[in-house]
Amino acid sequence: MWQHWETALTLSDPVQETLTLEPHLKRTLQLQAQADIDLINLRRRVCYEVQQMVHDMRNDTEDWLQGLRPHIRNLYGTIDTCIQVLALRTIAQMFHWGDMHLFEEMEQGFPLLGHLAPGWGWPQRTDDRYQHPLERSQLLASNLEYIQQKLKKHRCDPHWETLLTEITQDIKVRRMDGPFSSPNEWQRRTVAAPQFHHTRELKSGPTSHQPTSMAFSIMQTGADGKEKIRRGEDWRRGLQNMTVQVQDAPVNHRPITFVAIARAMAQEGQQAHVWGTDQEDAYRQLPVKNPDDTWVVLFTPNGATLWRHNALLFGATGSVWAYGRTADFIMWLARTLLLTPCIHYVDDFAAVENTQLSESSFETAHWLWELLGFRFKPSKKQSPAAQHKIQGVIMTIAEDHFILAPDEARSLRVITQLKEIQLQDDVHPDEAMRLAGKLQFMTETIAGQAMQACLKPLYHRAYQGPTSGPLGAGLQDAIETMIHILENIQPRLIRFEFQTPAVMYADAFFQAGDRKIKISEADTADWDSDITNLMHNGWGFVLHTHQGTYFAHGTIPGHLLGRFTERRAFIYALEIIAQMIALIVTKHLWEHSIWCWIDNEPGKMALKKGCGRDRKVNRLLAALWSFITKENMDPHWRRVCSSANISDGISRGDLTLAHQMGWHRLECDWSQIYEELFRCTSSLQQALQSHAALCRAAEPKCESMASSSRTTMVEGQHTQSCTDMCDQQAARRPKRCDAMPAA
């Protein structure tokens, strides 16, 4: 116990854990700092060298283009518009890029079904989501049945004209082909699209059924606030994505990486600027390996139309992996050839750069990429500045700190989208996935990432939930909580120089009959959950700050505990209440960040990733996340094994240790806090509006329990007895602790 306590008191700010740079990015900054040359001129010389390389390889590239399969050659176009794959391969070999298979797939096309090649340096998956792929024969049978049902219903999308126009434009630039006649098995014949001159003739289609998806419209609100229609293709219900097998997960850089780079530069005495850019036609520049895997149907009033892709498409899991590897290479080019600390989030690229080098970085990165065939949107290029909006997050770099704040217009659009989902009581998995991606990026702008827990039910809907139907309790509560957090969000300030964080341990127990049961043991214990047996309970916490060490103890009244007995949720509701009380009562005693130690795994997971089936627990958590948001708190929960939890005895009412150590006891009107928490469980709105009432209830009085001389006299004796006790407890209850963060 004492070892864990003493180590915890030496921990640095938990935000520092997240500000670690990946090895290649760290090496890029080191090389940039060590470069005893004019880096601005070097970057321009590199671009001239690449320009000469592309020119020298022109004849080889022309021959290479002619040797490609027709659909890939048509997609790449001319020697002046294609991706310069030969030059890319040469550069990759010269500088030891680790995914040479990428260039084979640029030449032969990227597979979208079956096994997908891994990314270089991507983390291995810890789940089995993509480990049980559907066989192609199973896909064809199930997919045919799915398409037959759709053909029978023949429901035109309300925006079919917009979708058709987009498809015909893709045909002009050879990203798609069509329209085609239908396979023999289909119960309905497909038709041409006479609305456009180049799609009036029906081409000969597949003789037998091939994997086919349905096109549908997606309503989005653009950065200009105007509504836009996008085309989606349902590879989820068509089951194509179920054939995918992968071992890893793509890497995208979030706002905290921007902070980490700026901090690293500040430590070297450098002021930084940020710039950003957006790749044009990102997925659509890359070819598919087998176009016969990509058929898509669009219903029109005249009949069903059938089309086929030559380029990667939105909706396919394989497209995410293929483009993720390509984007990593685009980023690597800037880092390796230009020593630019480049990062990316899908197809949005950015860099945080020394102010003296940032203009050069911005100019030469675009020059290099476009020489090699990667196009970027002129309208989305953001030249270096101390403040920019990246992916809906306003980033501001100052001399000694970084500010992250969600763009107000972006937040309003997301709130509107969430409210529309509430009204419909339904959300399609594809929309849930896109929305979760936006919110995931915005989450890091909130101190304590209070919205992170609300994303779990949204991701569940995206990956495992029904394709339509009621939202369910967890998702309903999560959406309402997210709306509230977004309406009350404050800018998050992250200082480059960190202060020592606060450390808090909390614990709880209840008594069943004659037995006192710790919450960490409740799952395996045999006991009666009758509320009359649970009246004897307790909670306690110990808080250490630079001002001193504080503690409190109390008992939860039966009427509050009884709110959670239906599902035995009180097993971890007690622990959540202990953590909540500790944070609410001590908010005036600490600033910045706090380490929160808890010895109950379900309780920890609920605090970090909650919103489940028990709506009363959801409301309790919503009250906490609302409080955290409005107080701009930054708590970080970690698991501690029971034997190392220093608040164990205090939760049971044994205050001996607190007396001996001279800790300060915090007292307030606990009954008022209990009543406010009880009201929180009544409705979600009550929980989300509880901040002011909880603040009024939590007016503590501080009382010193012993003099410092007494602490010195008994500390050694007590440490020995506690150590012996902890060893005995550990032998009886082998529990795990989370790995202690680096000090």
N, C-alpha and C positions, 0 to 999 in steps of 0.2 A: 504493500500500500504506500509506504513512505517513498519508496523508489519512484513509483509512478507519479506521486504528488510532486516530488522535488524536480523530476524531469519535466513535468507539465509546466512548472513555474518558470522554466528556462526557455520555453518555446517562443519562437519569433511569431510575428503577425501571420495568421493563417492565409491571408491574401498572398503572402510571399511564396507559399507553396504553388500557387497558380501562375506565378510570374517566372517560371523556368522556361528557358529557351530550348527548343529542340536542337540537337547537336549540329545539324547543318546550318541552321540560322545563327547559332552561336559562333560557329567557325567563320561564317561570312563576316560577322562584325569584328572578329579578331583579325582576320586578314585585312579588312578595311582599315582598322586602327594601326596595323603594323606596316601598311604599304608606304614605303619611303619614295613615293612617286606622285606625280600630278595625276590624280585619279580621274579628274574631269577629262583631260586629254586622252588618258588611257582608254576610257570608255568609248570615246569617239573613234579612236584607232581600231578598237575591237570591232565596232560596227562596220568600219570601212573594210576590214579583213573579211568579215562575214559576207559583205556585199560582193567582194571580189570572188570569194569561194562560190557563191551562188552563180555568179556570172561564168566562172570557169567550168562549172558543172552543167551548164545550160544544155549542151548537146546530149550529155548522159541523161539528164532529166527528161528531155524530149523523147529519147528512146524508151526510158522507163515508163513514161506516160502511155506510150503506144502499146506497151506490153501488159498493161493492166486489164483486168476484166472489164467488160463494157460499162456496167453500172457504176464502177468506181472511177473509170476514166471520165465518164459523163459528169459525175459529181465534182471531180477535181477541176474539170474545165481545161483551160490552157496552161501553158508553162508559166504565164505571168499571174495566174489566179490560184494555182494549186499550192498545197502545203509542200514545202521543199524537203521531202522525206529523205532524199539522198544526203543533203547537207546536214539535216538533223542527225542522221545516223553517224555521219563522220564526226560531228562535234561530240556526240554522246560517247563514241569510242575514245576520242582523244582525252576526254575529261572523266571517263569511268562512270558514266551514268549506269544505274543498277538494274534497269528494266529494258533490255535490248529487244525483248519480245514485242514491245510497244510498236516498233517500226515495222515489224512483220505484219501486225494487224492494221497499221495505217496503209499498208500496201495490199493486203489481202482482205481487209474488212474485219470488223469486230463482231464476234459472236454475241447473240442476245439470249440464246437458250443454252441450257446445260452448264458445263463447267466454265467459269470465268477466271482469267489470269489474275494473279494477285498484284497489288500495288507495291511499289518499292518502299519498305519501311512502314507500311500500314500495320496497325495493331491487330493481333489475332482476335477473332471473335471469342467471347466467353459463353455464348448461347449456342443452341443447336438449330437456330431458325432456318439456315440454308443447308442443313446437313441431310435432309431427306427429300431429295428432288423427285419430281414427278417424271416418269418415263415418257418418252415422246409418243409411244403408242397410246398410253393413257391420256396424254394431252389431246391427241387428235380425236379420240372418241368423245371425251368430255367437251372439248371445244366445239365439235360439230353439233352436239346436242344443244349447247348454249346458243350457237348461231341460228340453228333452226327455230328455236323459240323466239329469238329476236326478229327473224324474218317473218314469222307468223303474225307477230304483233304489229310490226312496221310502224313504229312511233317516230315521227319526225321531230328532231330537236327544234325548239323554238327559234334557234339562231342558225338553222341549217344553211341559209344563204351565205352568212359570214364564213362558216366553216368550209363551204364549197369554194368560195373565192380564195381562201387561204390555200386550199389544196391545189387549185389550178395555178396559183402563183408558184407553188413549190414545183409543179411540173415544168413550168417555164425555165426554172433554174436547175432542173434535172435532179432535184432531191427526191421526187416521187415519179411514178409512172401510172398511167391509167387513162380512162376507165377500162376495166376488164370485164369479160363475160364470167359468169359464175361457174363453179365446179358442177359436175353432173349430179352429185348427191343433194344439192341444195333444192329445197322445195319451192323457191322463188327464183326467177331469172333477174339478173341485174341489168341495168340500163346505162346508157351514155348520159353525158351532161351537156345538152344542146345550148345551155346558156352561154357557153364560151366556145369560140371557134376551134381552139385546139383540143377540145374534149368532146367534140360531136360524134366521133367515130368510136365504136366499141372494139377494143383490142381482144385478141384471143387470150383467155385466162387459163388458170390451172384446170387440168382434167379431173383431178381428185382434190378433196378437201385439204387445205393447209391451215396452219394456225392463223386465226383471224380475230381481230378485235373490233370493237364498236367505237366510232368517234362520237364525242359529246362536247358540249360547250362548257366553258368555265368562265364565270364572271369575275373579273378582277378590277381593282381600282388602282390606276397608275399613279406614279409620283406626282403627276399634274392634277390629281384628284378626279380625273375623268374615268368613267367605266370602260373597260376593254374586254373584248371577247377573245378567249384563248381556246385552242383545240386540245382536248385531252383524248387519249386512247386507252381504253380500259383493259389493261393487261392483267389486272387483278381478277376480275370476274371471268375473263377469258382463260385464266389459269396459266398463261404463258410464264408469268413470273415464278410460278411454283416449280418450274423445271430448273431454276438457277441453283448452282452449287458454288459456294465461296467459303473461304476460311478466314477472311479479314474484313475490315471496314474502312471506307474512305476517310481521309483526314481533311478537315476544313478548319481554317483559323477563325477564331471568335474574337470579340473585342478585347479580351484580356491579353491576347498576344500583342496587340498594338501597344498596350500599356507596358508589357514586358520589354519590348524593344526600346521604347522611349525612356524607360527607367535605366536600362543598360547604358544608353547614351548619356543620360544625366549623370550617371556614376563616373563617366569619363569626362565630365565637364562640358558636354555638348548639348546644345539646344536642338530639338528635332521638329520637323514638319511632317505632315502626312499627305500622300496623294493617292488617288484611286482611279480605276478604269474598269470598263466592262467589255468583255469579249463579245464580238458580234457573231451571231449564228453559231454559238459555241458547239452544241451537240451536232448541229446540222452541217458542220464542216467535215465530219468524220463518217466514213462509209460503214455500212453493215456487211457482214460476211455473206449472209444468205438472205437475199430479199424475199425468198419464199416463206420466211418466218415472220414477215411483217405486214401481211394483208390486213386491210381495214375497210369496214363498211360505213358509208354515210347514207342515211335515209333522206330522200327528197320526195316531194309530192308526186313526182313522176315514177318513183320506184327506188329500189336500193342501188347504190353505186359502189363499185369495188375498185380499190386502189392498192398500190404497193410502194414501200419505201426503198430508197437507195441509201439514205443517211440515217444516222441514229435518230430515235424518236423519243418524245417525252411520254413517260408512262412505263417504260421498260426498265427494270432493275439493271439489266446489262448495260444500258446507256449510262447509268450513274457510275458504274465501275469503269467503263471505257473512258468517259470524259474525265473522271477523277484522276486517272493515271496520266492523261494528256495534260490536264491543268497542272499537275505536279511537275511535269517536264517543262512547261512554259515558265513556271516559277523558278525551277532549277536553272534554266538558261540565264535569267537575270541575276541570280545569286552567283553563279559560277563564272560567267563571262564578264559581268559588270560590277561584281561585289556590291550588289544592291540587295538590302534585306527585304526581299519581296515575300508576300504572303498572299493567300487567296481563300475566298469562301465561294465554292463552286466556280462560277465564271466571273466573279468580281475579284479583280486583282488590286493590290495596294502595296505601299511601302511606307515605313516610318524611317525617315532619313535625316542625317545631319543637315541643318539648314544651309550650310555652305555647299553641300553636294546634291541637295534635293532636286534642283532644276535639272542638273545633269542626269540624275537618276531617272526622272520622269521622261525626259526627252529621249535618252538612249535606249531605255527599256522598250518604248513603243517602236523606235526605229528598228531595233534588233528583231522584235517579234514580227513586225510586218515584213521585214526582209525575208523571213522564213515562212511566210504564208499565213500567219495568224492575224486576223483582222479585229479591230477594236472600234467601238461606236464613238464617233467624234463628239456626239452630244453628251456622252457620259464621262468624258475625260475631265478629271478634277486635278488641276495643277497644284503644286505643293503649297500648303498653307498651315497655319497653326490650328485651324478648325475646319472640319469637313463633316459632311453627312455620308456615312458608309452603311449601306444596308439598313437604312432607317434609324441609325444611331448617330447622334451628334458627338463627335470626338474633339476634345479641346486639349491641346498640349501646352502646359505652362512650364516654368523653369523648374519647379519642385513638385509638380503634381499633374495628374491626368484626370479629366472629367468626362464621364460617360453619361449621356442623357438621351432618352428616346426622342425622336423627332415628333413634335406635337401632332402634325398632320398625319404621320404614319400611325401614331397611337390611336387617333380618332378613327382612322379607317379600320384598324383592327378591332376596335371597340364596336363599331358599326357591324362588322362581319360577325362578331361574337353574338351580338344582339339578334341579328337575323337568324342565326343558328338556333338561338333560344326560341324564337317565335315559331320556327319550323319544327322544332323538336326533332331535328334530323340533321345529319351531316354525312356526306359521302366520304369514304376513306381517303380518296385522292385529295379532297379539300382539307380534310383533317391533317394530312401529311404536310401540305403546303403551309397551312396555318401554324402547325407546330414548328416548322422550320423558321418562320418569321419570329415567333415568340421565343424560340430557343436563343436566337441572336440577341433579342431585346432583354432576355432574362439577366444577362450579365451587366446590364445598366442599373440593376436594382441591388442595393446593398443586401447581403444575405441571400441573394437569389431567391427571394420569397415566392416568386411565381414558378420556380422550377418544379415544385411538387405538383402543381396543377397540370403540368404537361403530361404526366403519366397516363391519365385516362384518355387524353387526346391521342397520344401515340398508340394506345391500345386499340382505339377505334380505327386508326389508320392501318394497323397491321393485322389485328386479330378480330376486330369487331364485325358486326353485320354491315352489309353494303347499304342498308337503309333501315329506318325504324327509330323508335324513341331513344333518346340519349342515354337514359339510365341515371340513377342517383349520383354516382361518382362524377360523371361527365357534366351533369347539370350543375352540381355544386362547384366543380372546378371552373366552369365557364363564368358563373356569377362572381366567383372570387377573383378571377383574372380581370374581369371588367372593373371591379372595385380597385384592384391594385394599380391598373393602368390609369385610372382616374385620379389616383393619389400619389403617383410615382414622383420621386424627387431625384435630381441629378446625383450621381454617385461620384464622389471625389476620392481618388486613390493617391496617396502621397508616396513619393519615391523613397523618402526616409521613413522607416516604420518605427512605431512605438511598441513597447511591450504590451501584448494583449492581456485582457482579463482571462481568468480561468475559473470555470464553474463546474462543480460536481453536484448532481442531484440524484435522489433515490426515493423509493416508496415501498411499502409493504402493506399487507392486510392479514387479518387473523381469521382463519376458518376453524371454528370450534376452539380447541385448545392449541392449535398450531399457528405460529406466525410464519407466513409465507412471503418470501421476497418475490417481487414481480418477475425477476429473471428466472425463478423456479416454477412459476405458476402453470406453465404449459405442461409440465410433466407431473405435477403434484395431483393427488387424488383428494378432491374436496367438494363441498356442497356450495353452489353459488348463490344460495338463498341470501337475500340482502341483509337479513337479521344476523347472519354470521359474518358480515363484512363491515359492521359498524366500527370495529376496532381496526383502525388503519393508521398510517402515518406517512408523512413526506418530510423531506429535509434537503437542504442544500448548503454547500460551502462555496463561497466566492472569494477569490483573491484578486486584488487590484494593486496598483502602485500605492494606494492609500492605506491598505491593510487587508485583513481577512475577516469576512463576515459570514454569518450563518443564520438560519431560521428553521423552525420546525412547526408542524401543525398537523391537524387531523381533518380529513375531508368529511363533511356531514353526509348522512345517509341519503338525503333527498338528492344531492348532487351525484353521488356515486351511483345511485339507483338509475340514473339516466343512461347508464352504459351496461346494464346487466343482461339485456336481451340477447346479445351475441357474445357474452363474456368479454366484451370489448374493454371492460374496466381493467383487464389484465395489463393493457398498456395505456389506457386512459389515465390511470393513476400516475404513471411515469410522465405522460405528456403534461398533466396538470402541474406536477412538481417542476418541470422545466419552464412552463409558462409563468408560474408564480415567481420563480427565481429571476427570470428576465424582466418581468413587469416591475417587481419591487426594487430591483437594483439598478434600474436604467440610469439613475442619476449618479451612480458610483463609477461608471466606466465609459470610455469613449472608443471609437473605432471598432475593433474586432474583439471577439470573445470565443474561446474554446469551451464547448459545452460537452461534458462527459456524461454518458448514460449507459447503464448496464443491461438494458433490455433491447434486443435487436428489433422486434416489431415496433417498439416505440421509436427507436432511432429512424427506422425506415418510414414510419408514418410522418415524422417531422420533416424528413427530407423529400419523400416521394409519396405523400398521402393522397387523400381523396378516394375512398373506397366505398363499400356498400353501406356502412353504418353512417347515417347522415348526422347523427349527434356528434360523432367523432369528427366528421368533416367540418361541422360548424365550429367545434373547438379549435381545430387547426386553422380554419379561416380567420378566426378572431386573432390567433397568434400571428399569422402572416400579415394581416392588416396592421397590427400593432408594430411589427417589425418594419413594415414599409413606411408608416407615418413617423416612426422614431428614427428612421435611417440606420437601424441596427445592422450588424454584420455577424450573426452567430454561425458557428461551424460545429456541427455535431459529430462526435466520435464515440465509438463503443469502448467501454472500459469493463474488464471482467469484475464480477461482484467482489472478489477478494481484494481488489485494488481500489474500490470506490470508497473514498474517505468520508462520504456523507452517509454511509450505511448506518452507523450507530445513531447519528443525529435523526435520521428518518424514524427510528424506533423510540425516540425520546431520550436516548442516552446522551447527555450533554457533557459527560466527563471530559472527553477530549477537548471540546471547545473551551471549557473552563480552564483546563491545564495549559492550553496554548494561548490563552488571552485573546481569543477571537471576539469580535463584536457581534452582539446579537441584534438582529433586525426585528422590530415588532411593528405591526400595524393592525388595522381592523380586518382580521382574516375573514370574519363573517361577511363583511361587505364584498370582499373579493370573491368569496364562494358564491354569493348571490349574483354577482355580475357574470361569473362563469356559468351559473345555472341559466341565466337569461340567454346567454350565448347559445346554449343547446336548444333553445325553443324555436329559433328560426335563423336562417342564414343571414338575413338582413340585419337582425339584432346582433349577430356575431360580428358582421363587417362594420357596424357602427359603434362598437363597444369601446373604442380606443379612449375617448374622453372619460367615460365612466370608470374604466380600469385605472386610468391615471389618478382620478380623484380617490379611488379606493386604496391605492398603493402609496400612501404617505407614511413612510416608515419612521420609527424612532430608533436611534442607535444607542445601545447600552453596552459598555465595556464589561466583559465578564471576569477579567482578572488583570492583575498588574503584570508588567513585563518581567519583573523580578521573579514572580511565581512561575512564569513560563520557562524561564531559564533553569529554575531549580528542578522542575519535574519533567522536562522535555525528554531527556535521555532515557529515564525509567519507562516512560509511557511508550516511547518508540520501540523499545525491546518487547514489551508485552503485546503491542499491536502487531508487530512482525510475527510473533509466535501465533497469534490468533489468525492472521491472514494465511499463514502456512497451513494451519489446520483446515480452514475454510476451503482453500484451493485444493487440498487433497480430497475433500468431500464433493466439491462442485467444480469439475474441470470446465471452466468457461474461457472463451477467447476474448482478447482485447484487440481493437484495431491497432494496426501498426502505428507506433508513436511518430508523429511528423518530425521532420528534421528540425533541430533547434536552430 
